[in-house]
Amino acid sequence: QVQLVESGGGLVQAGGSLRLSCAASGRSFSGYAMGWFRQAPEKERELVARINWSGGSTYYADSVKGRFTISRDNAQNTVYLQMDSLKPEDTAVYYCAAGLSEWRLITGRVNYWGAGTRVTVSS
């Protein structure tokens, strides 16, 4: 079992920044690919960023490319999402996810989910 706890969400003005953290406990964190999903009201959950087990490979959705940065610290069992130049359309609940492979994140067949943290961007 892996437990994921997100933090760092909140209310920010457009153009501002937030840094989300996801602390993992339980089985070997470094064995998992990690991702950040988000779900806005009345929209489907979407994968916005993912990172492989070592941190050497990352992916971003086009909507956040150049503004968001995903990183991980395997020694601290934590994955981060730095969000800059935030827009009102970034408003959503952000979920941390762990997958035994990147494919599991891509297909949504996530092994473990966090409970989510809400991000609200005001215009």
N, C-alpha and C positions, 0 to 999 in steps of 0.2 A: 504494500500500500504506500502511496505517496499522498501527502496532504499539501495543498497549495493555498497560501494565504496572500491575497493581494493587498496593497496599500498604496496611498499616494494620490488617489482620485480627489476631485473637488470641483469647485467653481473657479473659472478663470475667464478673463476677457479675451476676445479674439486677438490673435497675435502673440499671446502669452505662451508660457511653457509649463509643463508638468512632467514629473518623473514618476512613473509607476514602478513599483517593486513587487516581486512575487517570491516569497520565501517558501522553500520546499523542505519538507521533513519526511522521514521514512526511508524507503529504499534508495539505492544509489542514484543520486540526482544526475551525475555526469553521464549516466547511461541513457538519458532521455533527450530527444529533441524537444525544444520548448517553443511555444508560440503564444502570441497575444491575439485574441479574437475580440470583436466588439459586436454589440447588438443595439441598434437604435430602435426607438419605438416603432412598432408596426413594420419592422424590417427583419430580414433574416440575419442570423449570426454570420459574420464574415471574418476570415483570417486576414489580419492586417500585417503581421510580421511573424517570421519564424527564424529559429537559429538551430544549427546542428549541435551535436553533443559537445564538440570542442570549441564552438564559437567561431570556427573558421569559415562557415558558410551561412549567409543570411538571405532572406527573401522579404520583399515588401510589396504590398498591394500598390497599384498605381496611384491610388488616392492619397497615399501617405508618403510615397517615395520622395526623398529629399527633405522631409520634415521630421520623420520619426526614425529613431535608431534603437535597435534591439541589441542587448548585450547580456552576457552571463558571467557569473563568478562562481566557478564550480567549488572553490574552496569555501565559499560562504553559502552555497546551495541557494543562490538567488539569481533571478533573471530580471532584467530591467527593460523598461520602454521609455526612452526619452522622447518627449513629444514637444516639438517646437512649432512656432508659427501656427498655432491652433486656430481652427476655423469653427464656426457654429455647426457645420455638418460633421464635425468630429464628436459631437455630443452623443454619448452612448454609455452603456455599461460595458466595461472592459474585463475580459476574462483571461486568466492565465491558464495554459493547458500544457500537459506533458504527453508525449507520444513515444512509443518504443521505436518509431521511425518517423522521418519527416513525412512519409507517405500517409501515415495515420493522421497527421495534422492537416495535410492537404485535403484528404477525403472526409475530414470531420470525425473520423473514428478514433477520437482521442481516448487515451487511457485514463487520464485524470483531469478534472476541472477544478478550478478555484471557484469561489462563490461570487466573484465579481466585485468591481469597484466602479462607482459612477463618476463619469467625467461630464461636466456641463460647461460649454463654451458660450459665453454671452456675446452678442454682437454690439 
